[in-house]
Amino acid sequence: MRLDKFLKVSRLIKRRTLAKEVSDQGRILVNGKEAKASTNVKVGDELTIKLGQRMVTAKIELIQETTRKDAAAEMYTIIKEERIGTTEF
């Protein structure tokens, strides 16, 4: 499945056009390598997504063409989520 479609179906990113923009800007890594929207992803791949001040790392658990909103979170497991670029005291 294409990366942009997976991000939309899994609801990691809500719209496919936004998923395409983010990946084309080089803010998504698949298994540590920069990925474009057309990159094919499979079960077991690790995604690192930079969105604003957040960096999310997720592992793909399931690939489905469509899914209900309440079942979308079953498609991935969040490995790590961190805020970047901020200093906390």
C-alpha positions, -999 to 999 in steps of 0.1 A, spaced: 0 0 0 12 35 -7 25 55 22 1 84 18 -29 60 16 -18 41 47 -14 73 67 -49 84 58 -66 50 63 -49 45 97 -57 81 106 -21 89 116 -27 119 93 -63 128 86 -62 137 49 -43 121 21 -33 154 5 -17 164 38 1 130 40 14 136 5 27 171 14 44 159 46 61 130 29 72 151 -1 88 176 23 110 148 37 94 146 71 86 109 70 111 81 73 103 44 66 128 21 83 152 50 87 151 61 50 134 92 37 101 82 20 79 98 -7 41 95 -8 44 67 -34 66 45 -12 51 11 -6 48 1 30 42 -33 45 35 -49 79 65 -46 101 78 -13 87 87 15 111 75 50 103 90 81 119 68 112 113 77 148 121 46 169 126 51 204 139 68 200 173 62 163 176 81 133 164 60 100 163 75 66 156 50 38 148 52 2 137 28 -10 110 8 -40 124 -19 -44 98 -27 -32 62 -63 -27 52 -78 -8 23 -105 7 44 -113 7 81 -137 22 106 -126 51 127 -126 31 159 -106 2 144 -79 24 127 -56 24 157 -52 -14 153 -32 -8 121 -2 5 140 16 6 174 31 38 187 67 30 197 78 65 207 63 100 207 83 130 217 83 168 215 112 184 197 126 218 196 112 228 230 131 234 262 115 222 294 126 234 328 
